[in-house]
Amino acid sequence: MKDENMLWQIRRFVYQHFADIARAPRVDETASRFKISVNDAGAFYTELNNRHAFFLEPNTLDIRMAFPFSAAPTDFTVQANGKTYFANCAWDMLGIPTALHCDALIDAKFSESNEPVQLEVKEGKVTNGELLIHFPLPFTRWYDDLVFT
């Protein structure tokens, strides 16, 4: 990569955009922000995807995941700072209030029963902490099929 500094500035911009607006920036928005071409912004997006800094929709430059944020609607919604965020999984639903340093109300579904569950995070702690999170695959296998995992 020709400009490591720009690469990490773009990564920071993507995360800040998610935090501020609750959606991923389009590649043209990133290009405009940094006064670079869309092709150059796309090359940075591709490199960040290759480094697992975020995850692009296959064969596109559309950001699907910038962990813990999801650009696609999921069964894990997080209400925080007056916004609604989607998390990629149960792990990431707890990561959003952590990343934002705020309290949150989380709505999720049990994967096996589809039964709804609500969690509240206050001052960095889950208030109804008797629940457990189950991961169907070990971490080392998450990138086998990241959307499923």
N, C-alpha and C positions, 0 to 999 in steps of 0.2 A: 504494500500500500504506500502510495507516494506521500501522504500527509497524515501521519498518526495523530497529530494534534487536532486536525479538522475531523478526523474519524470520531474521536471521543467527544468533541464539541457537538457533533451531530447526534451522537448517542444521548448526550445530556439533553439536547433540545427535544428529542423524541420523548424522553421520559417526562420532561417538564410540560410538554404539550399534553400528554396523557393526563398528568396531574391537574393541569389548569382547565382543560376543556373536556376531559373524559372521552377522548377519542384519539386515534393515531393521526399524525400528520401525513398528508399525501406527499409523495416524492416531490411534486412541483412546489408545495408549500415549503418544504425543506430547502429546495434549490433557491427559492426566492429569499428565504430568511438569510441564507449564507452567500447570496449573490454568486451562485455557481450555476452551471448548466444542469438541466434535468438529467442528462446522461451521467454527469459527474456525481450528482446526488444519488442516482441509481447505483452507481459503482460503490459508493459508500454504504448504501443500504445492503447491497449484496455481500460486501465484506463483513459488515456487522452480523448479518445472518450466518455467514460461514463461521464466525467466531462465537456463535450462540449468544450474542449480546441481545438479539431479538430474533423473532421467527417470522419469515415472510410466507404469505400464501404461496403454494407451489407455482412456479413459472410466472410469477408476477413481482412487482415491487411494492405490493400492498402489505403493510405490517399487520400480521395476525396477532402476535403476542410480543409484548415488551414486558417481561416478567416483573411484577405480578399482574400487569394489566392485559386484558383481552380486548381486541377491537371487534370481536364477534360476540353477539349475545350468548350467554351461557346460563347454566342453572345456579350460578354463584354471583349474586348481585350484592354490591356493597354500597350502602348509603353513607357518604362521608363528606364533610365540608359543603353540604347543600347540593351535592352532585351524586349521580348514580354511575358507578363503575361496574364493569364485568370483570370477574376473575377467571383465570383459566381452570382452576381446580380448587379443592379444599385447602391445599397448602397456600395458594396464592390469595384466597379470600382473606386469610389472616395477614398476608404480606402487604395488602393495600393499606390498611390502617397503620401498619408499621412503617411503610415507606412514606406515608403522608404525615406521620406523627400526630394522629388525631383519633378521636373516638369514632365508632362506626356501628351501624346496624347491618347485619348480614343475613340475607335470605338465601337458603340453599336447599338442596334436595338430597335425601339419602339415595345413593346410586342403585341399591338393590330394590328398594321398595317404592322409590319415587315420592316418599313422604316428605313434606316440607319441614324444615327446621329453621329456627331463627336464633342467631347468636348476637350478643352485644359485646363490643369491645369498649371498655372504659379505662382510661389511664394505662393503656398497654396490656390490659388483662381481659380475658374472656370471662364475662360475669357468670355464665352458666357453663362452667367448665367440666361438667360430668360427661360430656360427649367425647367420643373418640373419632379420629379420622383414619380411614383405611385407604391405603394405596394399593391398587391391584398389581402393580409392577414395582420392582426395586428401582431406585434412581438410575442405576447403570443402564436400564432398558427404556427409560423415558423417551429418548430420541429415536427409538425404533418406530414409534408412531405417536408423536408429541400431541397431536390433537386428541387422540383417544385417551392418552394417559392423563 
